[in-house]
Amino acid sequence: MSVDNLPDEILLKILGLLPYDDLENAFDVSRRWMRLAGYPLLWRNFRLEIKFDEELEENYNLDELFKKRPFYQRIGSLDVEVVNEETCRILAPKLFSTVVALGVEMKKLCIWVPGYNWPRAGVLDLTDVDTEHLIAVAKKVETLELTETTLSEFQMQSLFSALEQEPGKLRCLDLKNNNLSCVDADHFANVVKNLSAVVLDDTSLSKEQLEK
């Protein structure tokens, strides 16, 4: 019997046993395989690392990266590596807006710059990220790593206020080396209480926040 004669249910089980590269190649076999290989649950346990190792133009279109391969929109974990702070400044707003606009689903999002001697606060400037997009992405993922980033006071206050009301799917929040002293103490305490894990190393917490 040809593999093409197998029912979808059996092919999905076979595809579920493939490693990342082979599953990606399955998209190019036929239209049927492309449809089956795009099944969201097949990608939930994979980690995708995207490296931006060149300077980006201001008009860089990130949407095309996710539309080129639909499975990018269902990947389990997305690690975005950027070459420097300027690349992050351009990329970060586009990344958060694309995740929201395309309905990208993932369990974990991490943005980082290689080559620094950690800890170093404020390496990644996220102040240009739309606050509503930041909140929406935080609620969509289970783990959000914003280590070594710079968020504005408004972004940080809005994020904790929104997560206090409804954390969505978020279970782990890594804010190492961010300045959280501007966050309302009650909002801060309620968010920390509601999440499974929060990384707060070197976050300049106030005495009131610590007491809460």
C-alpha positions in Angstrom: 0.0 0.0 0.0 1.3 3.4 -0.9 1.7 5.9 1.9 -0.6 8.3 -0.1 -3.4 5.8 0.4 -3.2 6.0 4.2 -6.0 7.8 6.0 -5.3 11.3 7.5 -5.4 9.9 11.0 -2.5 7.4 10.3 -0.4 10.0 8.4 -0.8 12.4 11.3 0.6 9.8 13.7 3.5 9.2 11.4 4.2 12.9 11.0 4.1 13.3 14.8 7.1 11.0 15.0 9.3 13.1 12.7 12.0 15.5 13.9 11.7 19.2 13.1 13.6 19.2 9.8 11.8 16.3 8.3 8.4 17.6 9.4 9.3 21.0 7.7 10.3 19.1 4.5 6.9 17.4 4.6 5.3 20.7 3.5 7.0 20.3 0.0 5.7 16.7 -0.7 2.2 17.5 -1.9 -0.8 19.7 -1.1 -2.2 17.0 1.1 1.0 16.7 3.1 1.2 20.4 3.4 -2.2 20.5 4.9 -1.5 17.7 7.3 2.0 18.9 8.3 0.4 22.2 9.3 -1.7 20.6 12.0 -1.0 22.8 15.0 -0.5 20.0 17.6 2.4 18.6 15.6 4.5 21.8 16.4 3.6 22.4 20.0 6.7 20.7 21.4 9.2 22.2 19.0 11.5 25.1 19.7 12.2 27.5 16.8 15.3 29.8 17.0 15.3 32.7 14.6 18.6 34.6 14.3 18.7 38.1 13.0 22.5 38.4 12.4 22.4 41.4 10.1 21.3 45.0 10.5 17.6 45.4 9.7 16.0 48.2 7.7 13.3 50.2 9.3 10.8 48.9 6.7 11.6 45.2 7.3 8.5 43.1 6.9 8.3 40.4 9.6 4.9 39.2 8.5 6.4 37.4 5.4 8.6 35.2 7.7 5.5 33.8 9.4 3.4 33.6 6.3 6.1 31.7 4.4 5.8 28.7 6.6 2.4 28.6 8.4 3.8 26.2 11.1 5.8 29.1 12.5 2.4 30.4 13.7 1.9 27.2 15.9 5.5 26.6 17.1 5.8 25.6 20.8 8.7 27.9 21.7 10.1 30.8 19.8 13.6 32.2 20.6 14.5 35.3 18.8 18.2 36.1 18.7 19.2 39.6 17.6 22.7 40.9 16.7 22.6 44.1 18.7 20.4 46.7 20.4 19.5 48.6 17.3 18.2 45.5 15.6 16.1 44.8 18.6 14.7 48.3 18.6 13.5 47.8 15.0 12.4 44.2 15.4 10.6 44.1 18.7 7.6 46.2 17.8 7.2 44.3 14.5 7.5 41.0 16.4 4.8 41.7 18.9 2.4 43.3 16.4 2.9 40.3 14.0 2.2 37.7 16.8 -1.0 39.6 17.6 -2.1 40.3 14.0 -1.5 36.7 12.7 -2.8 35.0 15.8 0.5 33.2 16.4 0.2 30.6 19.1 3.2 29.5 21.2 4.0 28.3 24.7 7.1 30.4 25.1 8.6 33.6 23.7 12.2 34.7 24.4 14.1 37.6 22.9 17.8 37.9 23.5 21.2 39.3 22.4 24.2 36.9 22.5 27.7 37.8 23.5 27.0 40.0 26.7 28.5 39.3 30.1 25.3 38.9 32.1 23.8 40.5 34.0 23.5 43.7 32.2 20.3 45.7 32.6 18.5 47.3 29.7 20.3 45.6 26.8 17.1 45.1 24.8 15.0 48.2 24.3 11.3 47.3 24.1 9.9 50.8 24.8 8.7 51.1 21.2 6.5 48.0 21.5 2.8 48.9 21.5 1.6 48.4 25.1 -1.6 46.6 24.0 0.4 44.2 21.9 2.8 43.5 24.8 -0.1 42.7 27.1 -1.8 40.5 24.4 1.3 38.5 23.8 1.9 38.1 27.5 -1.6 36.6 27.9 -1.2 34.3 24.8 2.0 32.5 26.0 2.7 30.3 29.0 6.3 31.6 29.4 7.5 35.1 28.6 11.2 35.9 29.0 12.0 39.6 29.1 15.3 39.3 30.8 17.7 42.3 30.3 15.0 44.4 28.6 14.0 48.0 29.0 10.3 48.7 29.4 8.8 52.1 30.0 7.1 52.8 33.3 3.8 53.0 31.5 4.4 49.6 29.8 5.3 47.9 33.1 2.4 49.4 35.1 -0.1 48.5 32.3 1.3 45.0 32.0 0.9 44.2 35.7 -2.5 45.9 35.9 -3.7 43.8 33.0 -2.2 40.5 34.3 -3.8 41.1 37.7 -7.2 41.3 36.1 -6.7 38.3 33.7 -3.4 36.4 33.3 -4.6 34.5 30.3 -2.4 31.5 29.6 0.7 33.0 31.3 2.3 30.9 34.0 6.0 32.0 34.0 7.3 35.6 33.7 11.0 36.3 33.6 11.7 40.0 34.3 15.3 39.7 35.5 17.2 43.0 35.6 14.1 45.1 34.8 13.2 48.0 37.1 9.9 47.1 38.7 9.9 49.8 41.4 7.2 51.8 39.5 4.6 49.0 39.6 1.8 49.4 42.1 2.5 47.1 45.1 -0.9 45.5 45.1 -0.9 44.8 41.4 2.6 43.4 41.8 1.7 41.1 44.7 -1.5 39.8 43.0 0.3 38.9 39.7 3.2 37.2 41.5 0.7 35.2 43.6 -1.3 34.1 40.5 1.6 32.9 38.4 3.5 29.6 38.9 7.0 31.2 38.5 8.3 34.7 38.4 12.0 35.6 38.0 12.7 38.8 39.9 16.5 38.9 40.3 17.8 42.5 40.3 14.5 44.2 39.7 14.9 47.1 42.2 11.7 46.1 44.2 10.5 48.7 46.7 10.1 48.0 50.4 6.3 48.1 50.0 6.4 45.6 47.1 8.6 43.2 49.2 6.3 43.5 52.1 3.3 42.6 50.0 
